Amino acid sequence: MARKSKIAKVNKLKKRFLQAIKDWRKPKFATKVFNCCSVCGRTRWYLWKFDICRICFREKANAWELAWVRKSSW
């Protein structure tokens, strides 16, 4: 699982991003703020449709926790 500090940092960046939008300023690093896994905080290999990274996606898909997702070999 993710470290609490990493998730806290992401939440803080999201708040700053939304405040910048309200103040009509251009936010810095907009994609870095939102494109991170909601479970572990990982920024690489992010699947926007499920809001998780590939590692968490695979774990949840194998445990049948994601609707309409299954292995192609089954």
C-alpha positions, 0 to 999 in steps of 0.5 A: 500500500501507499505511504500516507505521506505520498497520498497526503502530498497528492491531496495537497496538490489537488487542493492547490490546483483547484484553488488556482483554477478558482483564482483564474491562474494557470496551475503548475504541473496540472497532469502531475496532480491528477494522474496518480493512482488513488490506491497507492499514489503511483504516477506512472502507468496510470489508467484514467478510466479506473483511476488506478495504476497497472499494478493495482488494476491487476490485483483488483482484476484478479480478485474480481473487484472490478466490474466488467474486467476479466482475464482474456485467457479465461 
